[in-house]
Amino acid sequence: MRAGVQTVTAFDKEFQDQPDEIIFQTILAANFLDIKNLLELMCKKVADEIKKCKTPDDIRDRFNIRQDYTPEEVEEVKKAHPWIYDKNAK
């Protein structure tokens, strides 16, 4: 195990099983109150959810994020960063 990396206990997993709104509010509170372990635990939950997504659109769907870009702007991003949209990437 790497230094500073803690395992997630059964209690932690149960605690992480919250609606997104509660998770994000907990992240904000833990950051404000400087509770490092809680902040890392909840950020890990969000990171794990992002890892499950295959594309940026999947991330938007998972977290209910609306698309702010026009179709033209999306195409510019795809041209500038093709690796983001590469379906063969892991």
Summary of the structure (lengths in Angstrom):
residues: 90
radius of gyration: 16.4
end to end distance: 23.6
largest distance: 46.2
contacts: 171
relative contact order: 0.09
helix: 66%
strand: 0%
